[in-house]
Amino acid sequence: MSETTEIKTLGLDEIRIDGGTQPRVAIDKKTVAEYAKLLKCEIQFPPVVVFYDGTTYWLADGFHRYFASKQIECDCICTEVHTGTQREAILYSVGANAGHGLQRTNRDKRKAILILLKDKEWGKWSDSEIAKRCGVSPTTVGAKRTSLSKLESDNSSPPRTYKTKHGTVAKMNTSNIGRPAKKKFKPTGEIAKDAFCIRQPHSQGSPVPMRNVNLPLNNPQRAAQCMFSVYGEEYMQALCNELNTIFQKKGLSNVK
């Protein structure tokens, strides 16, 4: 971390917030609103942290305070200025709020870890070093590194070539080889051992032949999807309303 040079009041329009120095997944609007109320009551907050590279001030810590000041139309904010580049601001930001301010979510922590792991320089650091910078455990970093490496390995699998029955050469995507096949939902035509049939209605104004649709009794979720595909949104909504009426009479929970 660069040495602090000074405490300085800066205009909000002098501070850049678009340099990748925000490691949170999202700004919490409720926290911004709470901070804004406190600022209106003239409550003093700690200075936000910025890095100055000789041309630009990069915000590294204090985004909620920044947006709260903007919300109450305050033109300036107290800053703790460090001499450093945009990259130094990013490196500082991944550990910001580890011990103060709005508590980070697990998603925030994962994003901070990934910022370092995906960097060509920082990604070579040990799990312990990255953990120290991000304010997390080395085990968490190690698990994220492993999953990231596996993902990159799967995505980089070279396509295999093969000859089609017509004699032409085609490429096969091998990235999904070894993974369990995804089950495809078939709303009609599948007869289960424990199933009952419903009849698909005629379309209005179009004499479509009636057909049986098999609903699996042992899989309510699949059965509901099947009915939705057959009867459509309007009918299913009306059906839910009627079911809710019946459930209320029987003292049961409503259909969500």
C-alpha positions in Angstrom: 0.0 0.0 0.0 1.3 3.5 -0.8 2.0 5.9 1.9 -0.8 8.4 2.8 0.1 11.8 1.5 -2.7 14.0 2.8 -6.3 14.4 3.9 -7.9 16.4 1.3 -11.4 17.6 0.3 -12.2 16.8 -3.3 -15.1 17.4 -5.6 -17.2 14.3 -6.4 -16.6 15.1 -10.1 -12.9 14.9 -9.6 -13.0 11.2 -8.4 -13.2 8.3 -10.9 -15.3 5.4 -9.9 -15.2 3.4 -13.2 -11.7 1.9 -13.0 -12.5 -1.5 -11.7 -11.8 -0.5 -8.1 -15.2 -1.5 -6.8 -14.9 -5.2 -5.6 -18.5 -5.5 -4.4 -21.0 -7.2 -6.6 -23.5 -4.3 -6.2 -24.0 -1.1 -4.2 -26.5 -1.6 -1.4 -29.2 1.1 -1.9 -30.5 0.9 1.7 -27.0 1.6 3.1 -26.6 4.5 0.7 -30.0 5.9 2.0 -29.0 5.4 5.6 -25.7 7.1 5.1 -27.4 10.0 3.3 -29.7 10.5 6.3 -26.7 10.6 8.6 -24.9 13.1 6.4 -27.9 15.4 6.5 -27.7 15.3 10.2 -24.0 16.4 9.9 -22.7 13.1 11.1 -19.0 12.9 10.2 -17.8 9.8 8.3 -14.2 8.7 7.9 -12.6 10.0 4.7 -13.0 7.8 1.6 -9.7 6.4 0.2 -8.5 7.5 -3.2 -5.3 6.9 -5.2 -3.8 9.7 -7.1 -1.6 8.8 -10.1 -0.6 12.4 -10.9 -3.6 12.9 -13.2 -6.6 11.0 -11.8 -8.1 10.3 -8.4 -9.3 6.6 -8.2 -11.8 5.8 -5.5 -10.6 2.6 -3.7 -12.7 2.5 -0.6 -15.9 4.4 0.3 -18.3 3.9 -2.5 -21.4 3.9 -0.3 -20.3 7.2 1.3 -19.6 8.5 -2.2 -23.1 7.7 -3.5 -24.7 9.0 -0.2 -23.0 12.3 -0.7 -24.2 12.4 -4.3 -27.7 11.6 -3.1 -27.9 14.6 -0.9 -26.4 16.7 -3.7 -23.2 17.4 -1.8 -20.5 18.6 -4.2 -17.4 17.5 -2.3 -16.2 14.8 0.1 -13.3 14.3 2.5 -10.6 12.0 1.1 -7.5 10.1 2.3 -5.2 10.5 -0.7 -2.6 7.9 -1.5 0.0 8.3 -4.2 -0.5 5.3 -6.5 -1.8 4.0 -9.8 -5.1 2.6 -10.8 -3.8 -0.9 -10.3 -2.7 0.0 -6.7 -6.2 1.3 -6.1 -7.6 -2.0 -7.3 -5.3 -4.0 -5.1 -6.2 -1.9 -2.1 -9.9 -2.2 -2.9 -10.1 -6.0 -2.7 -9.4 -5.9 1.0 -11.5 -2.8 1.8 -14.4 -3.4 4.2 -12.8 -6.6 5.5 -12.9 -5.1 9.0 -15.1 -2.0 8.7 -18.1 -0.5 6.9 -20.9 -2.6 5.4 -20.2 -6.3 5.9 -19.2 -8.0 2.7 -21.3 -10.8 1.3 -19.9 -14.1 0.2 -20.4 -13.0 -3.4 -18.4 -9.9 -2.6 -15.6 -11.9 -1.2 -15.6 -14.3 -4.2 -15.5 -11.3 -6.6 -12.5 -9.9 -4.8 -10.6 -13.2 -4.9 -11.4 -13.6 -8.6 -10.0 -10.1 -9.4 -6.6 -11.3 -8.2 -6.8 -14.8 -9.5 -7.6 -13.7 -13.0 -4.8 -11.1 -13.1 -1.6 -12.3 -14.9 0.6 -11.0 -12.1 -1.5 -11.3 -9.0 -2.8 -14.7 -10.0 0.7 -16.2 -9.5 0.7 -15.2 -5.8 0.2 -17.9 -3.2 -3.2 -18.7 -1.7 -1.9 -17.2 1.6 -0.9 -13.9 0.0 -4.1 -13.5 -1.9 -6.1 -14.4 1.2 -4.2 -11.7 3.2 -4.9 -9.1 0.5 -8.6 -10.0 0.3 -9.2 -10.6 4.0 -10.3 -14.2 3.6 -9.0 -17.6 4.4 -6.3 -19.4 2.3 -8.7 -22.4 2.1 -11.3 -20.2 0.4 -8.8 -18.9 -2.1 -7.5 -22.4 -2.8 -11.0 -23.7 -3.5 -11.8 -20.8 -5.9 -8.4 -21.3 -7.7 -9.2 -25.0 -8.2 -12.7 -24.3 -9.6 -11.4 -21.5 -11.8 -8.6 -23.8 -13.2 -11.0 -26.6 -13.9 -13.4 -24.1 -15.7 -10.5 -22.8 -17.8 -9.3 -26.3 -18.6 -12.8 -27.4 -19.7 -13.2 -24.3 -21.9 -9.9 -24.8 -23.5 -10.5 -28.4 -24.6 -9.6 -28.6 -28.3 -12.3 -29.8 -30.6 -11.9 -33.2 -32.1 -12.4 -33.8 -35.8 -14.4 -36.7 -37.3 -15.9 -37.8 -40.6 -19.6 -37.6 -41.0 -21.6 -40.2 -42.9 -21.4 -38.0 -45.9 -17.6 -38.0 -45.9 -17.2 -34.4 -44.8 -14.9 -33.4 -41.8 -16.6 -31.9 -38.8 -15.5 -30.7 -35.4 -16.8 -32.1 -32.1 -16.9 -30.0 -28.9 -15.2 -32.1 -26.2 -15.7 -29.8 -23.3 -18.8 -31.7 -22.0 -17.3 -35.2 -22.3 -17.4 -36.9 -18.9 -20.1 -34.6 -17.6 -23.5 -36.1 -16.7 -26.1 -35.5 -19.4 -28.7 -32.9 -18.7 -32.2 -34.4 -18.5 -34.5 -33.0 -21.1 -38.1 -32.3 -20.1 -40.6 -33.9 -22.4 -44.1 -32.5 -21.7 -45.9 -35.1 -23.9 -45.4 -38.6 -25.3 -43.6 -40.1 -22.2 -45.5 -42.8 -20.4 -44.4 -43.3 -16.8 -45.2 -46.2 -14.5 -47.0 -44.0 -12.1 -48.9 -41.6 -14.4 -52.3 -40.4 -15.2 -53.6 -38.9 -18.4 -55.2 -35.6 -19.1 -56.8 -34.5 -22.4 -55.4 -31.5 -24.3 -58.3 -29.1 -25.2 -59.2 -27.9 -28.6 -57.7 -24.5 -29.6 -60.3 -21.8 -29.9 -61.3 -21.4 -33.6 -59.0 -24.3 -34.7 -60.1 -27.9 -34.6 -56.9 -29.4 -33.3 -57.3 -33.2 -32.6 -57.5 -34.1 -28.9 -54.5 -36.1 -27.5 -53.6 -37.6 -24.2 -50.8 -36.1 -22.0 -49.2 -38.3 -19.4 -48.5 -36.6 -16.0 -46.1 -38.4 -13.6 -47.7 -38.8 -10.2 -44.4 -39.1 -8.5 -43.0 -35.8 -9.8 -45.4 -32.9 -9.1 -43.0 -30.3 -10.5 -42.7 -32.0 -13.8 -46.4 -32.5 -13.9 -47.0 -28.8 -13.4 -44.6 -27.9 -16.2 -46.4 -30.3 -18.4 -49.8 -28.8 -17.7 -48.5 -25.3 -18.2 -47.2 -26.2 -21.6 -50.5 -27.8 -22.6 -53.0 -25.4 -21.2 -51.1 -22.1 -21.3 -50.6 -19.2 -18.8 -54.2 -17.9 -18.7 -55.8 -21.2 -17.9 -53.2 -22.2 -15.3 -53.5 -18.9 -13.5 -57.3 -19.4 -13.3 -56.7 -22.9 -12.1 -54.3 -21.6 -9.3 -57.0 -19.1 -8.2 -59.6 -21.9 -7.9 -57.1 -24.1 -6.0 -56.4 -21.3 -3.6 -60.1 -20.9 -2.9 -60.3 -24.7 -2.2 -57.2 -24.6 0.0 -58.5 -21.6 2.0 -61.7 -23.5 2.7 -59.7 -26.5 3.9 -57.3 -24.3 5.9 -54.3 -25.1 3.7 -51.6 -22.9 2.3 -52.2 -21.0 -0.9 -50.6 -21.9 -4.3 -47.7 -19.6 -4.9 
